[in-house]
Amino acid sequence: MTKMLDCIIVGAGPAGSTAAYHLAKQGRSVLVLEKAALPRNKPCGGGVSPAIAQWLDFDLTPAISMKANKISYTWKMEDPVEVQIDSSMWMVQRDVFDDFLIRQAQKTGAEIRDSTEVTGIEFKNFVWEVKTNSEPVSARYLIAADGAGGPMTKWLGLKEPKLYFSACLETNSIKGDSLNFDFGTLKKGFIWSFPKADGYSLSIAAMRGDRPKDLKNILADYATKCGADVSVSNVREQAMSLWDGDRKLHSQNALLVGEAASLTDPLSGEGIRPAILSGFKAAEAIDRSLGGAGDALEQYTQTISEEWGTDMVWASRLAATFYQFTGSAYKAGIKLPIATQLMSKILCGEMRYADIANRAIKKLMPF
């Protein structure tokens, strides 16, 4: 007979690891199932907001590759603008960062099983029975942290997100200390390159409309123009689940976190900060529910709506204007140093979109 756990978490990314850490810290029995072998990498630019420190009570220094406070922009690789920002962004290598987080959870008492794919779930007699490619496991609660396009959301009977697409490549053939953004090369999206201690991560994302057919080629061409020695085969594609309105994030004894909950910023593509926020809040909710609070999971959906979704309404409105009128937005907004300072403060958690959105939308409109 398998041991009855307090919580099973499907996915060992930042959201799942954060939830595991905080539940284990409260003395709850936690098992994290990860289908990949750890440490695993994920196609990602690796920009992280320092604001995540408020939800993690351990030193993150070992997981940070470098800190950057210089941003440059181009329009179709031309018309450059460079700005120094007051608040530094953290740059991480995702294999290092994600592994560091899951190991903190493990040290606190969470059990980790990698190379373990979940093949089905069933809620029976107030218990979640989770089938895997090895032995089945059981728990009173379940957290879906399996990312964009994972099956857990559908299996839990919750609204499936619309998927958008990005691609990423890593290179050590170019070096620097600037966060670079290029607009115009990809319609209704953008390209960015983030520095690391030993090179750059280059990414591309379509933030509106259908999936572009040539994402990988566009990114490889951009990387080559930046001086990187790459080929299209180096580029890895990744689905994204952007916030597109509040949704129900709880089911019977189960919660969605991170990209499984469609929390990624629809303007900037930032996903790690909301992932860690949701992991922290999910752990709180399940701990409360295990303690007898009958409305704890429902309150989780409400909390994420209030603490993240409320501001994503403004981010979504800004994104709708920005990605429709990117050319005029570049001239009227991005090229102004104050715009970069404000955006960096939002990404660092020092401001909210609501503080600037109305004025910004009026400024970005071409008429």
N, C-alpha and C positions, 0 to 999 in steps of 0.2 A: 504493500500500500504506500502510495507516494505521500510525502510530507505535505501538510496543508500550510501554505504560506499566507502571509498577510497581503502581499501584492506582487504581481508579476508585471514587469515592464518590458515591452517589446520595442527594442531599439536602444543602442548605446551611444547615440549622439548627445549633444549638449543638453537637450531637454530631458531625455531619459536618464542621463547620468546625474543631473541636478536633482531630479525627483528621487532617484535611488539614494543619493547621498543624504538628503534630508529625512527620508523615511527611516533609513538605517540608523541615522543619528538619534531618532526618537525611539529606537529599540524595536522597530518593526522588522519582521522577516521579509526580505526583498530578494527577488531573483530577476536579473536582467538577461534577456535573451537577445542575442545579436547574430544575424545571419552571416555576416562577414567574419573573417579571421581578424583578430585584433593584434596590433594596432592596424586600423584601416584608414585609408585616406578618402576624402570626399572632394569632388570638384568644387572649388570654392575660392573666392578671392582672399578670404581669411582676414577681413577687417572686423575688429571687435570693439564695441563700445566699452570704455572704462566703467560705464554705469552697471555692468554685470556684477561688479564687486559687492554691491549692496545685497545680493542674493547668495553670495558664496563667502563663507567666513574663514577661508584659508588663503594663503599667499599664492597669487597666480603668476608671480614673476617667472618661475621655471617654464611656464607654458607660452610666454610671450617672446616672439622672435625679435621684434624691435618696436619702437614707438616712433610715429611719424607725425610731423606738424607742418608739412608743406604739401600743398595741393596744386596741380596744374590741370588746365582744361585745354582741349582743342576742338575745333569744328572741322570735321572731315580731315583730321591730322594737320590742320593749319589754324591760323589766327589764335596763337597760344596765349593763355593767361596763367600767371603763377601767383599764388597767395599763401602767405604764412598764416596758420591758424593758431588761436590761443590755446585750444584744447587738443592735446595729442590723441590720435587714434592708435589702438593697439593692433599690431600685425601678428598673425599666428600662422603656423603650419598646421593644417587641420589634423593630420595624423598625430602630431605631438600634442596639440591642444585637447583633442577629444580623448586621447589615451590618458592624459593627465587627469582629466575630469573623472573618467570611469574608475581610475585607480584610487582616487580620493574616496569614491563611494565604496569601493572594495575594502579599503582600509577601515572604513567606518562599520563594516559588517555586511554589506550587500554581497550577494553571490553573483558571479558573472559567468555566463556560458556563451562563448562565441562559437562561430561556425554552426550555429543552431537556428534553423529556419522554422518559423511558425507556419504550420500548414492548415490550421483551422482552430476555431474557438467555439465553445458551447457553454451557456450559462444554465446550470442545472442544480436544483436544490440549494440555491443561494451561493453557489460556488462556480467560479470560472474554471473550466477544464480546457487546457491549452495543449493542442497536439503539435508536435514538432517532428523534425526529421530524425530525432532519436526517441527518447522516452517522453510520455505525456507528463504534464505538471499541472498543479491545481493551486488556486489562490482565491481569497475572498474578494480581492479587488484587482483591477486590470488597468494599466496605463498604455495607451497606444502612442508610441514615439517612433513610429516606423517611417516618418518622413512623407514627402510629396509622392503620391502615386502608390504608396503602400496599401495593402489590402485591409488593414484593420478598420479604417473608417467605414468601409462598405460592410464588413462583417458585423460591425456594431449597429448597423442600421441607421447611421448618421449621414448627413448630406455630404456627398463627395465633391471635392473642390474641382474647379477648372484648373487645368495644368498649363503653365507657361514653361518656356524652355531657355536654358542657359548652357554655356559651355565654358570650359576652363583649361588652361595649360600652365605648367610650371616650367620655368627656365632658369638656369644659372649662367646663361651667356650674356645677360645684361644685369647691371647693378645700379643702385641709386637709393634715394631716400624720400622720393616724392610719390604721393598718391596721384595717379594720372587718370583722367576721365576724357573720353572722346565721344562727342555727339555728332549726329548727322550721318556717320558712316553706316549705321544700322537704323532704319526707320522705326520709330516707335520703340526705341530701346537705346542702349548705350554700351560702350566698351570701357573697361577699367583695368588698370594694372596697379597692383599693390606690392610695395617692396618687402622683402624678407632679408634676413641676415645674409643669406647666400644666393639671392637672386630676386626674381619677381614671379608673382602669380598674375596671369592675365585672364580676364573673363569677359564674356559677352552675354547679354540678356535681352530677350524680346519681352517688353513689359505690357504690350497691348497687341491685340489682333491675333492672327493665326501663327502657327509655328513656321518661321522662315526655313526654307529648304537648305540654305547655304551658310548656316551659323558657323560651322566648323571652318569652312573656307575663309569666311570674312575674318574670323579671329586669327587664323594662321597667317593671313596676308598682313593684318595689322601688326602681329608680332614680328614678322620679317621686316617690316618698315621701321620697327622700333630697334632693330639690330639683333633680334633673337634668331638663333639657328634652330628652326623648328620645321616640322612638316605637319600636314593635316592629321596624320596618325597619332601625333602627340596630344591632340585635342580630345577631351572627354566631355560628353554631353550629360546634362543633369536636368531633371524636371524641377520646377518651382511651383509652390502653392501660395500665391499672393492673397493677402487679405482682400475680400470683396464683399464685406458686410458681416455683421455679427451672425453667428450660427450657434446651434446647440452643441456644446462640447462635452456633454455628459450623457451616459446611457446607464443601464442597470449595473451599478457597481463598477463603472468604467469611465475613464476620462481620455480626452484627446489633448496632446501637447505638441508644441513646436510646429513643424510644417504639416504634420498630420491634422493640425487644427487650423491650417491656413492663416498663420499669423505674420508672414513675411510682409514687410513694408512695401506697398504697391508703388511708391515713388522711388525709393533708393535701393530696394532689393535687400535691405538689411534683415537677416533672419536669426542670427545668433542671440542677440539681446532678447527678443520676444520668446525664443526657445527656452532660455534659462529662466526668464520670468515665469513662464507657464509651468516649467518643471518644479520651480519653487512653490508656486501656488497650488499645483496639483498635489504635491506632497503634504502641504498643510491641510488640504481638503480631505484627503484620504485618511490622514492621521486623526482628524476630527471625526470623520465618519466611523472609523474603527473605535473611537471613544464614545460613540453613541449619538452623535449629532445627525439627525435624520435628513436635514436639508443641506449638508455640507457639499455634496457634488453639484447640486443645482446652484448653490452659491458660487462655486468655482466658475461656471459659465458666466454668471453675472459679474464676478470680479474681473475676469479677463476682458469682458466688454467695457467695463468702467475704466480699467487701468491701461488698456491697450487699444481696444476697439474705438473708444470715443475719439482718440487722436487720429486713428487710422481713417476715420471718416474724412478728416481734413486732408490727410496725406493722399487719399483717393481722389478728392476734388482737385488738388494740386496736380496730381499725376495726369488726370484727364485733360487738363489745360496744357500742361508741359509737353506731353507726348503728342498732342495734336499740333501745337505751334512751337516745335522745338527750335526752329531757326530763329524766330523772333525772340523766343525765351532766352536763347543763348546771348543775343545782343543786349536785350533789355534787363536780364537778370543775372545770369551766370557770370558775365564779365565784370560785374560790380563786386569788389572785394567784400562788401557788407553781406552780400548774399551767401558767400562761402562761410563767413564767420557765423552767420545765423544757422546755416545747415549743419555745420560742425557741432554747434551747441545742441542742436536737436539730436544728432547721432550720439553725442556724449551724454545725453540725458539731462542737460542743463536747461533746455527749453522744450516746448511742445509745438507741433505744427499749428495748433489752434492759436498760438500767439502771433503767427505771421501770415496765416493762410489767406485771409480776405484781401489784405494789401498786396500779397504776392500774386494772387490770381489776376487782380486788376492790372498789375504791372506786366504780367506775362501775355495778356491778351493783345493781339496785334491791331486792335481797333478799339 
